[in-house]
């Protein structure tokens, strides 16, 4: 029964999975921007296309259950390893995760950081209104967090 055998070398599967994992990691970490709390149509389409392309690059001529299982395990191990190393070592965490970025300080917009993350003033003001604030003067600090959400600290009276 071919279902429970390898159709290609297990080492080739591990190597392909590793190479595609690293390629996608670099794309998602260093090329794509963090979004302001949502996933746009273009972003979703990109993920679908990348998933299809990555599957082809990773599997080669993989045809059996074990081929697919080994590939999934390879990706899972890399993901868990990154999480573990990022947790244990701050230097690696700085590489694997984006830092929090200051967007507003004491009511002053940090334009350079907004441009760097392609955040418009309209998006910033929308987030402020979601927090129940009417003006920038009410904002002590607004940050783009590593997960793409924006946090707001209000001025205390």
N, C-alpha and C positions, 0 to 999 in steps of 0.2 A: 504494500500500500504506500504510494508516493506521498501521501498527505503528511506522514510523520517522518520524513527524511529531509535532508538538505539538498536543494537542487543546485546550489552554488556553494563555494567555500564559506564556512562560517567566518573566517578571518576577513574575507572580502566584504561580507555583510557588516561586520563590526567597523571596518575601515570606512566604508561608504557612509554608514550612519554617523560616525565620528566627524568626517569631513563636512557633511551636510549640516550637522548640528552646529559646528563652529562657524560655518558660513552664515547660517541664519542668525546665530547669536550676534555676530558682528553687524549684520544688517539691522537687526532690531535694536541693538544697543547703541550703535554709533551713527547710523544713517537716518533712520526714521525718527521723527519728532515725537515727544510725548504729547498726547492729545489733552484737551481741556475737558476731561471727564466723559467723553463719548466716543463712539466708533462711527465714523462716517461711511458712506457707501463705498467710496474709493478705498478706504482702509480695509473694509470687509472683503472687497473684491481682491485686493492685493493678497490678503491672507489665504483666500481660496486658491488663487493662482500659485502662490508660493507652495502651498500644501501639495498641489498636484505636481508641480515641477520637482519638489523635493522628494516626493514618493518615487518618481521615475529615476531620479539620480541615486537614491538610496537603494532601491531594490534591484536594479539591474534586471536580471532574468529570474528573480525570485518568484517561486511558484507554490511553495508548500507552506503549511502552517508554521513549521519550525523556522523557515526563512523569515516570515513576518514577525514571529514571536521574538526571535533574536534581535531583529532590527528595533522593535519596540523597547526591548530591555536595554539595548545600547543607548537609545535616546533617554530613557528613564534614568539610567545610571549617570549619564553626563549631567542631566538636570539636577539630580540629587547631590552629585558631587559639587556642582556650582553653589547650590544652596548651603551645603555643609561648610565648604571652604569660605564662602562669604560670611557665614555666621561666626566662624572661628577666627578669621583674619581680616582686620579692617582694610588692609591694603588691597586684598582681593575684592572685598565688598565695594570699594571705590571703583574697581574695574567692572564689576558685574551689575552695579546699580547706579542709576543717575542720582546725583545729589539734589537736595532741596534747593530751589532757586528763588531768590527774593524778587518779587514783582512790584510791590509797593512798600515803601518805608515812610512812616509818619505822613501819610497822605501824598507823598511824591512818587509818581510812577517811575519805575526803573526801565526806561525805554530800551536800553541796550539788551536787557534780558528778555523783554517782550519780543523784540526783533529776532533774537537768537532762537526763540522757541516758536516763532510765527504766531504769536497771540495778539489779537487785535484789541484796541481799546474797547470796542463794543463787547467782546467776549469778557474782558475784565470787568466792565461795568455790569454786565449781566450777572456775573458771579456775585458781585457786591450786592445787587438787588436781591438775589436769592438768599443772601444772609440778612436781609432786612435793613441794609444800610442805604442811605440816600446820597451821601457825598464821600469823596475820598478823604476828607478831613476826619471822618469817623474811623478810618483804617490806620491802625498802628503798624500792622504788618500783614502782607498777603504774599503767600508762597505757592509755587508750583511744586507739589510733592513728587517723590520718585514714582508713585503709581499713577501720575497724571492728574490727580485731583488738585484743586486749589483750596488751600486753607486760609482762613481770615482770622486775625486777632484784632478785636476792636479796641479803640481808645477807651480807657477807663476814666470815668469822671470823678 
